[in-house]
Amino acid sequence: MHSHTLKDAPEIGKTYTCILNNVSLYDATIEDAQGCWAKVKVVQPLPGKYEKHYTEGQRFEIKVQMYDFIEKQ
């Protein structure tokens, strides 16, 4: 298992807007993070072209370095 921790990596338990290729896809809570991977739980799909690809409560792993994260308050 790769254990490198990325600078500015999302923190477990916090909720973020997840952005891929400058497109805001969904708001998600980080459930687990190990190295370059994080397990997320979708809180809310965001309106747009990919909205129907995600559902509230959906869980999956993402490669952290591919995404930008904006922390939700």
CHARMM-style PDB file with segment names, atoms N, HN, CA, C and O in Angstrom:
ATOM      1  N   MET     1       0.854  -1.176   0.000  1.00  0.00      PROA
ATOM      2  CA  MET     1       0.000   0.000   0.000  1.00  0.00      PROA
ATOM      3  C   MET     1       0.892   1.229   0.000  1.00  0.00      PROA
ATOM      4  O   MET     1       1.819   1.334   0.803  1.00  0.00      PROA
ATOM      5  N   HSD     2       0.615   2.134  -0.882  1.00  0.00      PROA
ATOM      6  HN  HSD     2      -0.138   2.048  -1.534  1.00  0.00      PROA
ATOM      7  CA  HSD     2       1.338   3.395  -0.963  1.00  0.00      PROA
ATOM      8  C   HSD     2       0.883   4.282   0.185  1.00  0.00      PROA
ATOM      9  O   HSD     2      -0.318   4.469   0.379  1.00  0.00      PROA
ATOM     10  N   SER     3       1.813   4.826   0.943  1.00  0.00      PROA
ATOM     11  HN  SER     3       2.789   4.674   0.786  1.00  0.00      PROA
ATOM     12  CA  SER     3       1.432   5.571   2.143  1.00  0.00      PROA
ATOM     13  C   SER     3       1.783   7.048   2.078  1.00  0.00      PROA
ATOM     14  O   SER     3       1.738   7.739   3.096  1.00  0.00      PROA
ATOM     15  N   HSD     4       2.127   7.537   0.909  1.00  0.00      PROA
ATOM     16  HN  HSD     4       2.163   6.976   0.082  1.00  0.00      PROA
ATOM     17  CA  HSD     4       2.465   8.950   0.751  1.00  0.00      PROA
ATOM     18  C   HSD     4       1.248   9.818   1.068  1.00  0.00      PROA
ATOM     19  O   HSD     4       0.153   9.551   0.573  1.00  0.00      PROA
ATOM     20  N   THR     5       1.430  10.850   1.887  1.00  0.00      PROA
ATOM     21  HN  THR     5       2.319  11.067   2.289  1.00  0.00      PROA
ATOM     22  CA  THR     5       0.338  11.763   2.213  1.00  0.00      PROA
ATOM     23  C   THR     5       0.509  13.036   1.402  1.00  0.00      PROA
ATOM     24  O   THR     5       1.558  13.678   1.453  1.00  0.00      PROA
ATOM     25  N   LEU     6      -0.512  13.395   0.662  1.00  0.00      PROA
ATOM     26  HN  LEU     6      -1.364  12.874   0.620  1.00  0.00      PROA
ATOM     27  CA  LEU     6      -0.447  14.576  -0.175  1.00  0.00      PROA
ATOM     28  C   LEU     6      -0.601  15.851   0.640  1.00  0.00      PROA
ATOM     29  O   LEU     6      -1.347  15.893   1.618  1.00  0.00      PROA
ATOM     30  N   LYS     7       0.112  16.887   0.225  1.00  0.00      PROA
ATOM     31  HN  LYS     7       0.718  16.853  -0.570  1.00  0.00      PROA
ATOM     32  CA  LYS     7      -0.047  18.194   0.843  1.00  0.00      PROA
ATOM     33  C   LYS     7      -1.465  18.678   0.546  1.00  0.00      PROA
ATOM     34  O   LYS     7      -1.958  18.494  -0.567  1.00  0.00      PROA
ATOM     35  N   ASP     8      -2.119  19.287   1.519  1.00  0.00      PROA
ATOM     36  HN  ASP     8      -1.718  19.436   2.423  1.00  0.00      PROA
ATOM     37  CA  ASP     8      -3.487  19.785   1.371  1.00  0.00      PROA
ATOM     38  C   ASP     8      -4.494  18.676   1.078  1.00  0.00      PROA
ATOM     39  O   ASP     8      -5.526  18.920   0.453  1.00  0.00      PROA
ATOM     40  N   ALA     9      -4.195  17.459   1.528  1.00  0.00      PROA
ATOM     41  HN  ALA     9      -3.357  17.261   2.036  1.00  0.00      PROA
ATOM     42  CA  ALA     9      -5.121  16.345   1.334  1.00  0.00      PROA
ATOM     43  C   ALA     9      -6.372  16.577   2.180  1.00  0.00      PROA
ATOM     44  O   ALA     9      -6.288  17.190   3.243  1.00  0.00      PROA
ATOM     45  N   PRO    10      -7.523  16.099   1.727  1.00  0.00      PROA
ATOM     46  CA  PRO    10      -8.744  16.249   2.513  1.00  0.00      PROA
ATOM     47  C   PRO    10      -8.646  15.451   3.812  1.00  0.00      PROA
ATOM     48  O   PRO    10      -7.964  14.428   3.877  1.00  0.00      PROA
ATOM     49  N   GLU    11      -9.337  15.934   4.839  1.00  0.00      PROA
ATOM     50  HN  GLU    11      -9.891  16.765   4.786  1.00  0.00      PROA
ATOM     51  CA  GLU    11      -9.275  15.302   6.153  1.00  0.00      PROA
ATOM     52  C   GLU    11     -10.487  14.423   6.410  1.00  0.00      PROA
ATOM     53  O   GLU    11     -11.609  14.762   6.033  1.00  0.00      PROA
ATOM     54  N   ILE    12     -10.245  13.289   7.057  1.00  0.00      PROA
ATOM     55  HN  ILE    12      -9.333  13.014   7.364  1.00  0.00      PROA
ATOM     56  CA  ILE    12     -11.314  12.355   7.407  1.00  0.00      PROA
ATOM     57  C   ILE    12     -12.337  13.062   8.279  1.00  0.00      PROA
ATOM     58  O   ILE    12     -11.985  13.777   9.218  1.00  0.00      PROA
ATOM     59  N   GLY    13     -13.609  12.855   7.957  1.00  0.00      PROA
ATOM     60  HN  GLY    13     -13.895  12.274   7.194  1.00  0.00      PROA
ATOM     61  CA  GLY    13     -14.707  13.414   8.729  1.00  0.00      PROA
ATOM     62  C   GLY    13     -15.192  14.762   8.233  1.00  0.00      PROA
ATOM     63  O   GLY    13     -16.264  15.216   8.635  1.00  0.00      PROA
ATOM     64  N   LYS    14     -14.430  15.407   7.373  1.00  0.00      PROA
ATOM     65  HN  LYS    14     -13.560  15.038   7.047  1.00  0.00      PROA
ATOM     66  CA  LYS    14     -14.845  16.713   6.845  1.00  0.00      PROA
ATOM     67  C   LYS    14     -15.577  16.526   5.523  1.00  0.00      PROA
ATOM     68  O   LYS    14     -15.421  15.513   4.841  1.00  0.00      PROA
ATOM     69  N   THR    15     -16.384  17.533   5.180  1.00  0.00      PROA
ATOM     70  HN  THR    15     -16.511  18.356   5.734  1.00  0.00      PROA
ATOM     71  CA  THR    15     -17.157  17.502   3.945  1.00  0.00      PROA
ATOM     72  C   THR    15     -16.588  18.529   2.973  1.00  0.00      PROA
ATOM     73  O   THR    15     -16.258  19.654   3.350  1.00  0.00      PROA
ATOM     74  N   TYR    16     -16.482  18.114   1.718  1.00  0.00      PROA
ATOM     75  HN  TYR    16     -16.750  17.201   1.412  1.00  0.00      PROA
ATOM     76  CA  TYR    16     -15.881  18.942   0.678  1.00  0.00      PROA
ATOM     77  C   TYR    16     -16.725  18.911  -0.592  1.00  0.00      PROA
ATOM     78  O   TYR    16     -17.442  17.946  -0.857  1.00  0.00      PROA
ATOM     79  N   THR    17     -16.626  19.981  -1.364  1.00  0.00      PROA
ATOM     80  HN  THR    17     -16.044  20.766  -1.148  1.00  0.00      PROA
ATOM     81  CA  THR    17     -17.071  19.931  -2.744  1.00  0.00      PROA
ATOM     82  C   THR    17     -15.920  19.318  -3.514  1.00  0.00      PROA
ATOM     83  O   THR    17     -14.789  19.798  -3.433  1.00  0.00      PROA
ATOM     84  N   CYS    18     -16.199  18.258  -4.264  1.00  0.00      PROA
ATOM     85  HN  CYS    18     -17.117  17.869  -4.330  1.00  0.00      PROA
ATOM     86  CA  CYS    18     -15.168  17.539  -5.008  1.00  0.00      PROA
ATOM     87  C   CYS    18     -15.218  17.974  -6.470  1.00  0.00      PROA
ATOM     88  O   CYS    18     -16.257  17.898  -7.125  1.00  0.00      PROA
ATOM     89  N   ILE    19     -14.067  18.433  -6.963  1.00  0.00      PROA
ATOM     90  HN  ILE    19     -13.223  18.495  -6.430  1.00  0.00      PROA
ATOM     91  CA  ILE    19     -13.968  19.015  -8.295  1.00  0.00      PROA
ATOM     92  C   ILE    19     -12.971  18.198  -9.115  1.00  0.00      PROA
ATOM     93  O   ILE    19     -11.837  17.970  -8.693  1.00  0.00      PROA
ATOM     94  N   LEU    20     -13.409  17.766 -10.281  1.00  0.00      PROA
ATOM     95  HN  LEU    20     -14.330  17.951 -10.624  1.00  0.00      PROA
ATOM     96  CA  LEU    20     -12.557  16.993 -11.180  1.00  0.00      PROA
ATOM     97  C   LEU    20     -12.497  17.728 -12.515  1.00  0.00      PROA
ATOM     98  O   LEU    20     -13.534  18.006 -13.117  1.00  0.00      PROA
ATOM     99  N   ASN    21     -11.303  18.040 -12.977  1.00  0.00      PROA
ATOM    100  HN  ASN    21     -10.461  17.814 -12.489  1.00  0.00      PROA
ATOM    101  CA  ASN    21     -11.131  18.750 -14.254  1.00  0.00      PROA
ATOM    102  C   ASN    21     -11.950  20.040 -14.311  1.00  0.00      PROA
ATOM    103  O   ASN    21     -12.597  20.335 -15.316  1.00  0.00      PROA
ATOM    104  N   ASN    22     -11.913  20.799 -13.222  1.00  0.00      PROA
ATOM    105  HN  ASN    22     -11.387  20.560 -12.406  1.00  0.00      PROA
ATOM    106  CA  ASN    22     -12.616  22.085 -13.102  1.00  0.00      PROA
ATOM    107  C   ASN    22     -14.139  21.973 -13.137  1.00  0.00      PROA
ATOM    108  O   ASN    22     -14.828  22.957 -13.407  1.00  0.00      PROA
ATOM    109  N   VAL    23     -14.668  20.773 -12.864  1.00  0.00      PROA
ATOM    110  HN  VAL    23     -14.108  19.974 -12.645  1.00  0.00      PROA
ATOM    111  CA  VAL    23     -16.116  20.557 -12.819  1.00  0.00      PROA
ATOM    112  C   VAL    23     -16.486  20.104 -11.406  1.00  0.00      PROA
ATOM    113  O   VAL    23     -15.988  19.086 -10.926  1.00  0.00      PROA
ATOM    114  N   SER    24     -17.367  20.869 -10.740  1.00  0.00      PROA
ATOM    115  HN  SER    24     -17.771  21.696 -11.131  1.00  0.00      PROA
ATOM    116  CA  SER    24     -17.851  20.485  -9.406  1.00  0.00      PROA
ATOM    117  C   SER    24     -18.834  19.335  -9.575  1.00  0.00      PROA
ATOM    118  O   SER    24     -19.877  19.491 -10.211  1.00  0.00      PROA
ATOM    119  N   LEU    25     -18.500  18.174  -9.001  1.00  0.00      PROA
ATOM    120  HN  LEU    25     -17.653  18.047  -8.485  1.00  0.00      PROA
ATOM    121  CA  LEU    25     -19.314  16.975  -9.201  1.00  0.00      PROA
ATOM    122  C   LEU    25     -20.290  16.709  -8.069  1.00  0.00      PROA
ATOM    123  O   LEU    25     -21.466  16.434  -8.309  1.00  0.00      PROA
ATOM    124  N   TYR    26     -19.799  16.790  -6.817  1.00  0.00      PROA
ATOM    125  HN  TYR    26     -18.844  17.014  -6.623  1.00  0.00      PROA
ATOM    126  CA  TYR    26     -20.629  16.439  -5.669  1.00  0.00      PROA
ATOM    127  C   TYR    26     -19.994  16.977  -4.401  1.00  0.00      PROA
ATOM    128  O   TYR    26     -18.804  17.286  -4.357  1.00  0.00      PROA
ATOM    129  N   ASP    27     -20.826  17.080  -3.366  1.00  0.00      PROA
ATOM    130  HN  ASP    27     -21.793  16.829  -3.402  1.00  0.00      PROA
ATOM    131  CA  ASP    27     -20.331  17.322  -2.016  1.00  0.00      PROA
ATOM    132  C   ASP    27     -20.219  15.956  -1.369  1.00  0.00      PROA
ATOM    133  O   ASP    27     -21.126  15.132  -1.488  1.00  0.00      PROA
ATOM    134  N   ALA    28     -19.103  15.710  -0.680  1.00  0.00      PROA
ATOM    135  HN  ALA    28     -18.367  16.380  -0.583  1.00  0.00      PROA
ATOM    136  CA  ALA    28     -18.879  14.391  -0.083  1.00  0.00      PROA
ATOM    137  C   ALA    28     -18.117  14.516   1.223  1.00  0.00      PROA
ATOM    138  O   ALA    28     -17.331  15.441   1.429  1.00  0.00      PROA
ATOM    139  N   THR    29     -18.378  13.551   2.099  1.00  0.00      PROA
ATOM    140  HN  THR    29     -19.017  12.800   1.932  1.00  0.00      PROA
ATOM    141  CA  THR    29     -17.643  13.435   3.354  1.00  0.00      PROA
ATOM    142  C   THR    29     -16.539  12.409   3.155  1.00  0.00      PROA
ATOM    143  O   THR    29     -16.751  11.355   2.556  1.00  0.00      PROA
ATOM    144  N   ILE    30     -15.357  12.734   3.666  1.00  0.00      PROA
ATOM    145  HN  ILE    30     -15.184  13.591   4.152  1.00  0.00      PROA
ATOM    146  CA  ILE    30     -14.227  11.814   3.578  1.00  0.00      PROA
ATOM    147  C   ILE    30     -14.369  10.800   4.717  1.00  0.00      PROA
ATOM    148  O   ILE    30     -14.317  11.169   5.890  1.00  0.00      PROA
ATOM    149  N   GLU    31     -14.544   9.540   4.371  1.00  0.00      PROA
ATOM    150  HN  GLU    31     -14.586   9.240   3.417  1.00  0.00      PROA
ATOM    151  CA  GLU    31     -14.723   8.497   5.386  1.00  0.00      PROA
ATOM    152  C   GLU    31     -13.405   7.832   5.779  1.00  0.00      PROA
ATOM    153  O   GLU    31     -13.239   7.399   6.919  1.00  0.00      PROA
ATOM    154  N   ASP    32     -12.480   7.754   4.840  1.00  0.00      PROA
ATOM    155  HN  ASP    32     -12.615   8.105   3.913  1.00  0.00      PROA
ATOM    156  CA  ASP    32     -11.195   7.130   5.120  1.00  0.00      PROA
ATOM    157  C   ASP    32     -10.200   7.680   4.106  1.00  0.00      PROA
ATOM    158  O   ASP    32     -10.580   8.087   3.008  1.00  0.00      PROA
ATOM    159  N   ALA    33      -8.943   7.688   4.477  1.00  0.00      PROA
ATOM    160  HN  ALA    33      -8.634   7.358   5.368  1.00  0.00      PROA
ATOM    161  CA  ALA    33      -7.898   8.141   3.558  1.00  0.00      PROA
ATOM    162  C   ALA    33      -6.620   7.382   3.875  1.00  0.00      PROA
ATOM    163  O   ALA    33      -6.196   7.301   5.028  1.00  0.00      PROA
ATOM    164  N   GLN    34      -6.019   6.830   2.838  1.00  0.00      PROA
ATOM    165  HN  GLN    34      -6.364   6.895   1.901  1.00  0.00      PROA
ATOM    166  CA  GLN    34      -4.745   6.117   2.976  1.00  0.00      PROA
ATOM    167  C   GLN    34      -3.905   6.460   1.764  1.00  0.00      PROA
ATOM    168  O   GLN    34      -4.241   6.109   0.632  1.00  0.00      PROA
ATOM    169  N   GLY    35      -2.806   7.151   2.021  1.00  0.00      PROA
ATOM    170  HN  GLY    35      -2.533   7.435   2.940  1.00  0.00      PROA
ATOM    171  CA  GLY    35      -1.929   7.510   0.922  1.00  0.00      PROA
ATOM    172  C   GLY    35      -2.648   8.379  -0.089  1.00  0.00      PROA
ATOM    173  O   GLY    35      -3.213   9.418   0.256  1.00  0.00      PROA
ATOM    174  N   CYS    36      -2.623   7.947  -1.336  1.00  0.00      PROA
ATOM    175  HN  CYS    36      -2.164   7.103  -1.615  1.00  0.00      PROA
ATOM    176  CA  CYS    36      -3.199   8.727  -2.432  1.00  0.00      PROA
ATOM    177  C   CYS    36      -4.689   8.470  -2.647  1.00  0.00      PROA
ATOM    178  O   CYS    36      -5.289   9.058  -3.547  1.00  0.00      PROA
ATOM    179  N   TRP    37      -5.289   7.611  -1.845  1.00  0.00      PROA
ATOM    180  HN  TRP    37      -4.802   7.134  -1.114  1.00  0.00      PROA
ATOM    181  CA  TRP    37      -6.690   7.231  -2.033  1.00  0.00      PROA
ATOM    182  C   TRP    37      -7.542   7.685  -0.858  1.00  0.00      PROA
ATOM    183  O   TRP    37      -7.075   7.759   0.279  1.00  0.00      PROA
ATOM    184  N   ALA    38      -8.796   7.985  -1.155  1.00  0.00      PROA
ATOM    185  HN  ALA    38      -9.175   7.925  -2.079  1.00  0.00      PROA
ATOM    186  CA  ALA    38      -9.750   8.333  -0.112  1.00  0.00      PROA
ATOM    187  C   ALA    38     -11.090   7.679  -0.420  1.00  0.00      PROA
ATOM    188  O   ALA    38     -11.495   7.584  -1.578  1.00  0.00      PROA
ATOM    189  N   LYS    39     -11.773   7.231   0.630  1.00  0.00      PROA
ATOM    190  HN  LYS    39     -11.444   7.308   1.572  1.00  0.00      PROA
ATOM    191  CA  LYS    39     -13.128   6.712   0.481  1.00  0.00      PROA
ATOM    192  C   LYS    39     -14.071   7.863   0.810  1.00  0.00      PROA
ATOM    193  O   LYS    39     -13.971   8.475   1.874  1.00  0.00      PROA
ATOM    194  N   VAL    40     -14.989   8.153  -0.112  1.00  0.00      PROA
ATOM    195  HN  VAL    40     -15.071   7.655  -0.976  1.00  0.00      PROA
ATOM    196  CA  VAL    40     -15.927   9.255   0.078  1.00  0.00      PROA
ATOM    197  C   VAL    40     -17.368   8.752   0.128  1.00  0.00      PROA
ATOM    198  O   VAL    40     -17.699   7.699  -0.416  1.00  0.00      PROA
ATOM    199  N   LYS    41     -18.208   9.532   0.793  1.00  0.00      PROA
ATOM    200  HN  LYS    41     -17.939  10.388   1.235  1.00  0.00      PROA
ATOM    201  CA  LYS    41     -19.647   9.280   0.817  1.00  0.00      PROA
ATOM    202  C   LYS    41     -20.320  10.536   0.275  1.00  0.00      PROA
ATOM    203  O   LYS    41     -20.176  11.620   0.840  1.00  0.00      PROA
ATOM    204  N   VAL    42     -21.053  10.383  -0.818  1.00  0.00      PROA
ATOM    205  HN  VAL    42     -21.170   9.503  -1.277  1.00  0.00      PROA
ATOM    206  CA  VAL    42     -21.708  11.524  -1.455  1.00  0.00      PROA
ATOM    207  C   VAL    42     -22.813  12.053  -0.548  1.00  0.00      PROA
ATOM    208  O   VAL    42     -23.707  11.316  -0.134  1.00  0.00      PROA
ATOM    209  N   VAL    43     -22.731  13.339  -0.253  1.00  0.00      PROA
ATOM    210  HN  VAL    43     -22.005  13.938  -0.590  1.00  0.00      PROA
ATOM    211  CA  VAL    43     -23.759  14.019   0.534  1.00  0.00      PROA
ATOM    212  C   VAL    43     -24.817  14.571  -0.407  1.00  0.00      PROA
ATOM    213  O   VAL    43     -26.014  14.516  -0.127  1.00  0.00      PROA
ATOM    214  N   GLN    44     -24.340  15.113  -1.549  1.00  0.00      PROA
ATOM    215  HN  GLN    44     -23.367  15.157  -1.777  1.00  0.00      PROA
ATOM    216  CA  GLN    44     -25.256  15.732  -2.496  1.00  0.00      PROA
ATOM    217  C   GLN    44     -24.600  15.832  -3.866  1.00  0.00      PROA
ATOM    218  O   GLN    44     -23.534  16.434  -3.995  1.00  0.00      PROA
ATOM    219  N   PRO    45     -25.222  15.251  -4.895  1.00  0.00      PROA
ATOM    220  CA  PRO    45     -24.732  15.472  -6.253  1.00  0.00      PROA
ATOM    221  C   PRO    45     -24.993  16.941  -6.615  1.00  0.00      PROA
ATOM    222  O   PRO    45     -26.007  17.511  -6.213  1.00  0.00      PROA
ATOM    223  N   LEU    46     -24.092  17.536  -7.361  1.00  0.00      PROA
ATOM    224  HN  LEU    46     -23.268  17.073  -7.688  1.00  0.00      PROA
ATOM    225  CA  LEU    46     -24.257  18.941  -7.729  1.00  0.00      PROA
ATOM    226  C   LEU    46     -24.864  19.067  -9.121  1.00  0.00      PROA
ATOM    227  O   LEU    46     -24.597  18.243  -9.996  1.00  0.00      PROA
ATOM    228  N   PRO    47     -25.681  20.098  -9.326  1.00  0.00      PROA
ATOM    229  CA  PRO    47     -26.324  20.284 -10.628  1.00  0.00      PROA
ATOM    230  C   PRO    47     -25.292  20.384 -11.751  1.00  0.00      PROA
ATOM    231  O   PRO    47     -24.232  20.989 -11.591  1.00  0.00      PROA
ATOM    232  N   GLY    48     -25.626  19.784 -12.877  1.00  0.00      PROA
ATOM    233  HN  GLY    48     -26.487  19.293 -13.007  1.00  0.00      PROA
ATOM    234  CA  GLY    48     -24.747  19.851 -14.031  1.00  0.00      PROA
ATOM    235  C   GLY    48     -24.783  18.585 -14.851  1.00  0.00      PROA
ATOM    236  O   GLY    48     -25.622  17.707 -14.651  1.00  0.00      PROA
ATOM    237  N   LYS    49     -23.867  18.517 -15.764  1.00  0.00      PROA
ATOM    238  HN  LYS    49     -23.185  19.231 -15.926  1.00  0.00      PROA
ATOM    239  CA  LYS    49     -23.789  17.436 -16.741  1.00  0.00      PROA
ATOM    240  C   LYS    49     -23.680  16.047 -16.105  1.00  0.00      PROA
ATOM    241  O   LYS    49     -24.181  15.072 -16.665  1.00  0.00      PROA
ATOM    242  N   TYR    50     -23.023  15.948 -14.929  1.00  0.00      PROA
ATOM    243  HN  TYR    50     -22.616  16.740 -14.475  1.00  0.00      PROA
ATOM    244  CA  TYR    50     -22.775  14.642 -14.316  1.00  0.00      PROA
ATOM    245  C   TYR    50     -23.655  14.357 -13.103  1.00  0.00      PROA
ATOM    246  O   TYR    50     -23.432  13.380 -12.389  1.00  0.00      PROA
ATOM    247  N   GLU    51     -24.629  15.187 -12.876  1.00  0.00      PROA
ATOM    248  HN  GLU    51     -24.810  15.981 -13.456  1.00  0.00      PROA
ATOM    249  CA  GLU    51     -25.499  15.087 -11.694  1.00  0.00      PROA
ATOM    250  C   GLU    51     -26.133  13.712 -11.532  1.00  0.00      PROA
ATOM    251  O   GLU    51     -26.235  13.211 -10.412  1.00  0.00      PROA
ATOM    252  N   LYS    52     -26.551  13.108 -12.607  1.00  0.00      PROA
ATOM    253  HN  LYS    52     -26.469  13.516 -13.517  1.00  0.00      PROA
ATOM    254  CA  LYS    52     -27.247  11.811 -12.538  1.00  0.00      PROA
ATOM    255  C   LYS    52     -26.281  10.630 -12.360  1.00  0.00      PROA
ATOM    256  O   LYS    52     -26.720   9.492 -12.197  1.00  0.00      PROA
ATOM    257  N   HSD    53     -24.985  10.893 -12.391  1.00  0.00      PROA
ATOM    258  HN  HSD    53     -24.628  11.818 -12.523  1.00  0.00      PROA
ATOM    259  CA  HSD    53     -23.997   9.831 -12.205  1.00  0.00      PROA
ATOM    260  C   HSD    53     -23.782   9.500 -10.733  1.00  0.00      PROA
ATOM    261  O   HSD    53     -23.176   8.480 -10.407  1.00  0.00      PROA
ATOM    262  N   TYR    54     -24.278  10.362  -9.839  1.00  0.00      PROA
ATOM    263  HN  TYR    54     -24.770  11.191 -10.104  1.00  0.00      PROA
ATOM    264  CA  TYR    54     -24.046  10.205  -8.400  1.00  0.00      PROA
ATOM    265  C   TYR    54     -25.362  10.254  -7.650  1.00  0.00      PROA
ATOM    266  O   TYR    54     -26.303  10.929  -8.066  1.00  0.00      PROA
ATOM    267  N   THR    55     -25.420   9.525  -6.528  1.00  0.00      PROA
ATOM    268  HN  THR    55     -24.655   8.977  -6.190  1.00  0.00      PROA
ATOM    269  CA  THR    55     -26.616   9.541  -5.688  1.00  0.00      PROA
ATOM    270  C   THR    55     -26.207   9.791  -4.240  1.00  0.00      PROA
ATOM    271  O   THR    55     -25.113   9.423  -3.813  1.00  0.00      PROA
ATOM    272  N   GLU    56     -27.092  10.410  -3.512  1.00  0.00      PROA
ATOM    273  HN  GLU    56     -27.981  10.709  -3.858  1.00  0.00      PROA
ATOM    274  CA  GLU    56     -26.845  10.661  -2.088  1.00  0.00      PROA
ATOM    275  C   GLU    56     -26.600   9.334  -1.375  1.00  0.00      PROA
ATOM    276  O   GLU    56     -27.352   8.377  -1.559  1.00  0.00      PROA
ATOM    277  N   GLY    57     -25.553   9.280  -0.565  1.00  0.00      PROA
ATOM    278  HN  GLY    57     -24.942  10.058  -0.415  1.00  0.00      PROA
ATOM    279  CA  GLY    57     -25.224   8.067   0.183  1.00  0.00      PROA
ATOM    280  C   GLY    57     -24.284   7.119  -0.543  1.00  0.00      PROA
ATOM    281  O   GLY    57     -23.782   6.173   0.064  1.00  0.00      PROA
ATOM    282  N   GLN    58     -24.035   7.346  -1.819  1.00  0.00      PROA
ATOM    283  HN  GLN    58     -24.443   8.114  -2.312  1.00  0.00      PROA
ATOM    284  CA  GLN    58     -23.131   6.503  -2.594  1.00  0.00      PROA
ATOM    285  C   GLN    58     -21.719   6.596  -2.016  1.00  0.00      PROA
ATOM    286  O   GLN    58     -21.264   7.679  -1.646  1.00  0.00      PROA
ATOM    287  N   ARG    59     -21.037   5.469  -1.941  1.00  0.00      PROA
ATOM    288  HN  ARG    59     -21.407   4.589  -2.241  1.00  0.00      PROA
ATOM    289  CA  ARG    59     -19.670   5.414  -1.408  1.00  0.00      PROA
ATOM    290  C   ARG    59     -18.742   4.809  -2.453  1.00  0.00      PROA
ATOM    291  O   ARG    59     -19.093   3.849  -3.140  1.00  0.00      PROA
ATOM    292  N   PHE    60     -17.552   5.391  -2.559  1.00  0.00      PROA
ATOM    293  HN  PHE    60     -17.267   6.171  -2.001  1.00  0.00      PROA
ATOM    294  CA  PHE    60     -16.553   4.862  -3.475  1.00  0.00      PROA
ATOM    295  C   PHE    60     -15.203   5.479  -3.151  1.00  0.00      PROA
ATOM    296  O   PHE    60     -15.112   6.417  -2.359  1.00  0.00      PROA
ATOM    297  N   GLU    61     -14.148   4.944  -3.772  1.00  0.00      PROA
ATOM    298  HN  GLU    61     -14.222   4.182  -4.416  1.00  0.00      PROA
ATOM    299  CA  GLU    61     -12.800   5.455  -3.567  1.00  0.00      PROA
ATOM    300  C   GLU    61     -12.406   6.349  -4.730  1.00  0.00      PROA
ATOM    301  O   GLU    61     -12.768   6.109  -5.881  1.00  0.00      PROA
ATOM    302  N   ILE    62     -11.647   7.395  -4.391  1.00  0.00      PROA
ATOM    303  HN  ILE    62     -11.352   7.590  -3.456  1.00  0.00      PROA
ATOM    304  CA  ILE    62     -11.139   8.296  -5.417  1.00  0.00      PROA
ATOM    305  C   ILE    62      -9.625   8.450  -5.241  1.00  0.00      PROA
ATOM    306  O   ILE    62      -9.097   8.278  -4.143  1.00  0.00      PROA
ATOM    307  N   LYS    63      -8.951   8.770  -6.318  1.00  0.00      PROA
ATOM    308  HN  LYS    63      -9.380   8.910  -7.210  1.00  0.00      PROA
ATOM    309  CA  LYS    63      -7.526   9.083  -6.261  1.00  0.00      PROA
ATOM    310  C   LYS    63      -7.408  10.573  -5.969  1.00  0.00      PROA
ATOM    311  O   LYS    63      -7.714  11.402  -6.826  1.00  0.00      PROA
ATOM    312  N   VAL    64      -6.970  10.910  -4.772  1.00  0.00      PROA
ATOM    313  HN  VAL    64      -6.722  10.236  -4.076  1.00  0.00      PROA
ATOM    314  CA  VAL    64      -6.993  12.274  -4.246  1.00  0.00      PROA
ATOM    315  C   VAL    64      -6.304  13.272  -5.176  1.00  0.00      PROA
ATOM    316  O   VAL    64      -6.814  14.374  -5.376  1.00  0.00      PROA
ATOM    317  N   GLN    65      -5.174  12.913  -5.736  1.00  0.00      PROA
ATOM    318  HN  GLN    65      -4.759  12.017  -5.573  1.00  0.00      PROA
ATOM    319  CA  GLN    65      -4.419  13.870  -6.545  1.00  0.00      PROA
ATOM    320  C   GLN    65      -5.153  14.308  -7.809  1.00  0.00      PROA
ATOM    321  O   GLN    65      -4.767  15.302  -8.424  1.00  0.00      PROA
ATOM    322  N   MET    66      -6.194  13.597  -8.207  1.00  0.00      PROA
ATOM    323  HN  MET    66      -6.509  12.790  -7.708  1.00  0.00      PROA
ATOM    324  CA  MET    66      -6.954  13.942  -9.406  1.00  0.00      PROA
ATOM    325  C   MET    66      -7.995  15.033  -9.140  1.00  0.00      PROA
ATOM    326  O   MET    66      -8.529  15.629 -10.076  1.00  0.00      PROA
ATOM    327  N   TYR    67      -8.276  15.289  -7.869  1.00  0.00      PROA
ATOM    328  HN  TYR    67      -7.842  14.805  -7.109  1.00  0.00      PROA
ATOM    329  CA  TYR    67      -9.369  16.185  -7.487  1.00  0.00      PROA
ATOM    330  C   TYR    67      -8.863  17.451  -6.808  1.00  0.00      PROA
ATOM    331  O   TYR    67      -7.767  17.490  -6.249  1.00  0.00      PROA
ATOM    332  N   ASP    68      -9.697  18.484  -6.875  1.00  0.00      PROA
ATOM    333  HN  ASP    68     -10.587  18.452  -7.330  1.00  0.00      PROA
ATOM    334  CA  ASP    68      -9.546  19.668  -6.041  1.00  0.00      PROA
ATOM    335  C   ASP    68     -10.663  19.591  -5.021  1.00  0.00      PROA
ATOM    336  O   ASP    68     -11.747  19.093  -5.325  1.00  0.00      PROA
ATOM    337  N   PHE    69     -10.412  20.079  -3.807  1.00  0.00      PROA
ATOM    338  HN  PHE    69      -9.532  20.483  -3.560  1.00  0.00      PROA
ATOM    339  CA  PHE    69     -11.385  19.995  -2.723  1.00  0.00      PROA
ATOM    340  C   PHE    69     -11.602  21.374  -2.121  1.00  0.00      PROA
ATOM    341  O   PHE    69     -10.648  22.089  -1.813  1.00  0.00      PROA
ATOM    342  N   ILE    70     -12.867  21.738  -1.959  1.00  0.00      PROA
ATOM    343  HN  ILE    70     -13.642  21.158  -2.210  1.00  0.00      PROA
ATOM    344  CA  ILE    70     -13.225  22.966  -1.261  1.00  0.00      PROA
ATOM    345  C   ILE    70     -14.017  22.558  -0.043  1.00  0.00      PROA
ATOM    346  O   ILE    70     -15.094  21.972  -0.151  1.00  0.00      PROA
ATOM    347  N   GLU    71     -13.470  22.874   1.126  1.00  0.00      PROA
ATOM    348  HN  GLU    71     -12.595  23.350   1.213  1.00  0.00      PROA
ATOM    349  CA  GLU    71     -14.117  22.466   2.382  1.00  0.00      PROA
ATOM    350  C   GLU    71     -15.446  23.191   2.566  1.00  0.00      PROA
ATOM    351  O   GLU    71     -15.547  24.399   2.354  1.00  0.00      PROA
ATOM    352  N   LYS    72     -16.458  22.434   2.963  1.00  0.00      PROA
ATOM    353  HN  LYS    72     -16.377  21.452   3.135  1.00  0.00      PROA
ATOM    354  CA  LYS    72     -17.783  22.982   3.249  1.00  0.00      PROA
ATOM    355  C   LYS    72     -17.815  23.421   4.707  1.00  0.00      PROA
ATOM    356  O   LYS    72     -17.256  22.744   5.570  1.00  0.00      PROA
ATOM    357  N   GLN    73     -18.438  24.503   4.978  1.00  0.00      PROA
ATOM    358  HN  GLN    73     -18.892  25.053   4.277  1.00  0.00      PROA
ATOM    359  CA  GLN    73     -18.547  25.017   6.357  1.00  0.00      PROA
ATOM    360  C   GLN    73     -19.837  24.577   6.995  1.00  0.00      PROA
ATOM    361  OT1 GLN    73     -20.101  24.913   8.150  1.00  0.00      PROA
TER     362      GLN     73
END
